[in-house]
Amino acid sequence: MINTQTYRDALMSRLGELDKRLHAIEGALDSPKSKDWDEMAAERQDDEVLEHLGQSGQDEIARIRAALGRIRNGSYGTCSGCGEQIAPERLDILPETPLCRACGARKR
């Protein structure tokens, strides 16, 4: 039996980090833009990078919330692909993963 409290704490901590990062990204995207064409082009590129980072962060938040849901319903640590236990070493690295190593490799 795995200690879900340890994983819950790690997931909640990461959720807090992502929340701060996403708020910073939103602030940067909402900041006033330059009137200079060259600067506007560079700012647009920067905005595209920030938007990608924001989407990546939102995707990770969704995975973390799903993992917290699995902790609540008692299915955390069980692979959603095959029903086998996920190795604790894998959960230590990817606490939000719903898949064991074998199912994760097949999904790629």
Secondary structure by P-SEA (a helix, b strand, c coil): cccaaaaaaaaaaaaaaaaaaaaaaaaaaaccccccaaaaaaaaaaaaaaaaaaaaaaaaaaaaaaaaaaaaaccccccccccccccaaaaaacccccccaaaaaaac
